[in-house]
């Protein structure tokens, strides 16, 4: 198939009532459809047309001229009328539509708006009728089709199309001349505001709401969601699409300025043009609607929820009437079906994205369309796609917020828009002057909901604005000036769509859209409450961290605690930043002490180091215990190096921490710092001193029954033995420790011991036992789950697997695994400085020599492009882990 020259013309056909015919006469229809297809193909191909697609009994054909399309349609109708059909079927009646315009030709098919308009023109026809667009009619020279003339049917609005269409009926002798009104939006009384901008996405939501309203038993549907989520546009789109089901039409009832039951009745009556008597207004509306089949579209109902029974009474009097509401909260009416309208879909944060892929997401498509409307040269490209994705994520896919942000593209670079969104809501203003005030700015949209709250609801709403990334309900009482359990208020805020409820790790979690949270914080500041609530927030999360975080005094299963802690990571960050900015040294150190391993495991060491350094520069002092924790943690996370001066500085920090632990009476901390000191002595070349320290730490840990310190000292001791090639001694102490670790509550510690065994076995040249041990270690660490991983230990394991693959002679696999290590480093934003940088550099150099620069670079890049899940899958596959 090739594209026609010039402007193509399209003919679409469809058999009227075919579904019913197939249900009643399946055997007869099979033969009839075969004959139908033969007749249509003969007419189309006999007039220089080509069938490019059939869908069931529908034909899609293309012609080089609209005159040929008309000739083919007329001939096809004549053939269908002349055919002797089975009496049980009667004559097969075909709807036909013709339109001309440009189209995209791809994979032997046509795409674009011309095809959409052709389909809608065909759908407007009745069986036996041929309809023609004005564009197609204009391309037919006078007298080009003898015996045919065109009846102007007027301008019609077609479903899903922004611009109306002038439509002509093709008339020819031998064909039916008169038909009922065209099946367009104008033939049904569609009293809806016209769309002035394209409707973006929402396919799933439209289908769901249409399905609800199409069910006979469903008469009341409420679209709920926060302000600006697109409830009104969705309700209008659904109403237009379902209008044919209501013989008396669909009617839009705006309610923004209505505040009471009398106003509600008057608004419905005004929309329907019902004259109300001095008394009995509700009865008059009910009487008018009693025998009607129509849909009421009631917009902006949230300020009238207490008056909703008025609509229920109307529905009780009028069994053929249905109601579609848009409201920021559900109405709580009997028989109500609530449909929460979600935000537009947005790309995930991780990974690279191309403009073409980004435009598959509704939020990005909306931003691009609206930006192009204010700046015609705007294009989504490789330079701006990531920033625009970040903007849409920052706005949680909220349509109104995206539209307001995109308008700024007229004068402001997208990078400045993103930066401005982090400072205030001022960037989200400047909506069209003819929109209601609540739609011109995001403040107006959210403020409308805020003003409808009680004082108690407003206080809780404001306090929740400080929580970053959401929170669990038990946090809220601790944020209030007078703690109490405001759970009824929480439920109310959820109902009003100012709070969102979800399940995370089996627990209820509350969150706000980011722009709603910004508004809550602004109002908190206006009330002079911001600093006090931030202080209460930091105090709560310091206590939370101490309950669930790392403890030098108590062994905990960090694999179970990790998801609980990670869910609150944004709140921890916020609490740390506030503590530093407020000069609260003890609060900052109190937060860091139990959380440092969380930051370390997810590969955010540099971020943690920044927080710690800032905290330590604050004036004053914390308790000796927190000061000791701070110095030990600082020594633990300083970049690994063999520079003698830095090693000496790290050792000095450990000794200072040890003395502070002794002052605080914390023997667990003393044992841990002695073990840490042994590790540094070994790196300084003092192995005997290192072994002496580690032995002292092990003995002290045993005496106080601190298995965690004992385990880490044992692993460090085994490392020294392996460096001395005392492999059996190393394996012996690790095996003894593993027996104890398997009975512990900390699976990460077990994984670390097994990992240490794999390292020793690899150094000893025992490749297959090393492979088995590393498989056990990665299984212990990640299991079968997906999502957020402890990237630091995962990177250690993947690097060791690369070394094992190299030892097996699988050099290409090893190179790809090394690239995967860099992928993990990139995702976590950690440095390559994780204790294996020298070995990493050495193995890279060796693999380049074995594979050659090009082959090595290709395999390395393959690994570097992998996601975290793909890296883990590759590593397990490389070691044949079961």
Phi, psi and omega in degrees: 000139177235161180287142175290155175284151178072207181274119182286153174242141186240140175239121176246139179228158179200141179279127179288129175072021185295326181300314179296319179297319178295321180295320186272328185223063185300322182290316180295322182293331180297315179288322181295320181294324178297317179292320176304314181297320180297316182295316181293320179296320180297317181292319182291308183290332178288349178239034173067025178257167178227132174280119180254351178195143169232140177230102186066239178262008181269138178249143173235118184230155180234143181227156176279345177218148179288334176298318177297321179297318178296314179303316181296318181295316180296315180297319180298317179296320177299316181297320180293320179293321184284340185291145177270097181272157176301139184300329181293333181269322189075179180295133175286121183259124183251134167276143179221138178226140182232136177210151181237142178165169181293151179210156178269128181257119182209134177053046177063024180221166179244146182220158173127179186293330178300319179294320179299317182291323177299317181297320181289326177294315178299319181293338180282344184279162172258165178303129182089358185255142176245124178247149187223135178283161177297324180297318180290320181295324182293339181272358182262116179298154179301134180064019180288335179236091183301144177080003182238137171223168191240126179264122180286115181266002178093183180266132185229145172273131182249146184302133176075356183254134183289316185265134176292166185231131170281127187238139176245146171262133177277122179247137178210150179298144180089352179247155178300139185258324188248137182222162173297170177307149180302150183274065180244179179296338181281340180281339171255145181286094182257099182259075182233148173301140179286150179276131180253351177226153181299145176274129187253125170063218178067024181301312182297317182292319179298314181297321181294315182289321176300319178298319179298309184292338180280345179284128184303325184280350181265119182237352185218113181237133179242120173273120182243157178163164178294165178302135177088009183272355175097025182295316183296313180299320180294318180296320179294319180296314179298316181299318179296320184287332183261003188303328183295342180281351184240108185295336179258012169094180176239141190228128182267131180238099179284138188231015186304320185263005183268136185230355182215175185296319179299316178296324179296314180297317179297321181296318178294316180297317179299318180298324182269357183061040178266128177280125183265138175284167179301328179229157178075038182299316182298317179296323180296317178296317179298318179297318180298321185272354191307316184253013184272154171242097183209167178243127173266127177252102187259111189258140173068057190267357191299329180278002182239016186302326180288343179262005183302328178304337176302314180293322178301320179296321178297315181296325179297327181276343187230089186295343180266005183256139174237159181232133176242114183258150161242128186205152178279354172211157181290161189267342182060043175260149177295131181086002180287137173247112181272137173234104178291124180274116181282168172290169176291148182288147184227156179291153173295160182290322188283153171086165179273159181213140179265160177303320181298317179292320181300322182290351174284347178267135186299319183297318181292320179297318179297313179303313184296317180297314183289325177295320179295329180294326181265341178220094189303336181272005181290136175218143172282122183221183183298332183282326185251354188298318182294319180296317180294322175298319178296320178299312182293327175291318179300330180264008176057025179071018182285117188303313181299316180297321179294317178298317181294322178291319184294331178300330181294343180298344180300323183235340192247132175298151183297330178296322179288326176298313180299315179297319180296327180294334180281347184262315184196179178273002183300331181294336185259065177217184176085028175293170183300143184295334183270008174272157174300152181307325183291348179251001181273333178222155178289331175298318179298319181295315182283322180299327176303314179290320182299320182293340179275357182276156170284168179299320179295320178294322179296320181297316179293317179302314181298315183298323181293344179296340181279340184287125181261130180074016180087183180197170173270155185301331183292348179288324195302314180304329183282349179269345186271151181299318175245103185299133171203175184259097187271048189289330175293324178293320177301314179300320179295317179294327175293314179301326181273005177061029170265344173235148175246142181247136178213171176249123177231122181055036177078005181241150177290136179228137181252142179210165176239150165302146187299323180289329176293318178297320177301317180296318180299318179293322178299316180291328177297318178293319179299328180273002179070026186251357193299306184297320181295319180289322175299320179296316179295323178298313181296319179297317180298313186286337171296315177296321178299316180297321180292328179287323190244350185273190179292140177227130177288342184266343188219131179279128181231152179278098186290337178292330176277324182282335184306311180297325179295315181290318184295327178300335183255014189298324179291325175292322176297316179300314181299316181296321178295315181297318180295317181301318179293313183293331180272359180073022182270083186300311183295319179297319179297313181291326178296326177287318186291322187304310181276352186253354188298325181290329175300311179297320182294314184294328181271005174081026180250044184298322183293322177296315179298316180299322179296313178301314185294316179298320178296319181296321183286344177274351180291147179288164181084187180215153176263184178296154180306325181296313180290326176295322178294313178304316184299317182289321179293319180294318178301316179296323181294325189255357175300144182308135181290131180203156176259014176296122185304320182296318181289322177300320179295321179295320179295317180297323178296323177297317179297319180293322177295319178296319179302316181294322178293322176298320178296321178296324180278354181072028182254094183293330178300317178293323178299312181299318182295318182288329175295318177298314178300320180296321178300321179297318180291320178302321178297319180290336176279355179096001180264078184291323180295316177297323179296313180298321179298314179297315183294323177294318177299316180297319180296316180296317180294320179296321177296318184294330181255007177057043176258093185293329181296311178296319179300318183295314181294322177295323180293318178298317178296322179295318179298325178298317179296316178302318181295321178296331177273005183062027173267065189296320182293321177297318179298313181293327181294313181292327179289322179295320177298317180291324181297321179301320178289317184297324182296338178267004183272176178266000189247099182291334178295320178297321176298315179300324179292319178295315180295321176299316178298321176298318180298320179298314181296316180297321178295315179299329181277357179082013180263084193292310185293317175300324177297319179300315181296320181293320181291330174296317179296321182295314182291328177293318177298323187282315186247341180058220179253008185277168173227168179124235182270130183243157172279092194290331181296304178295329177297320180294322176301314183295315181297321178296318179294324177296323176298319178295320179295318178299321177297317180295333178279353183085013181263076192289323179294318178298317180299318180295319179294323178294323177296320175297326178294325176299317178296325177300316178296319179298319181293317181297319186273346185063023175272166177273164177289354185281078184238022178096355180231020186296324180291317179295324179298312180299320183294315182291325176300315180298316181295320181290325176299319180292324182282321186265338190090151186302314186293312181296318179298314182298322180295313180293319180298317180294323176304316179291322183294334181276356185282148171283169180301315179299320180291324177298313181297318178298317178299315182298316181292321179295319181299327181263005181055043179287136179264000000 
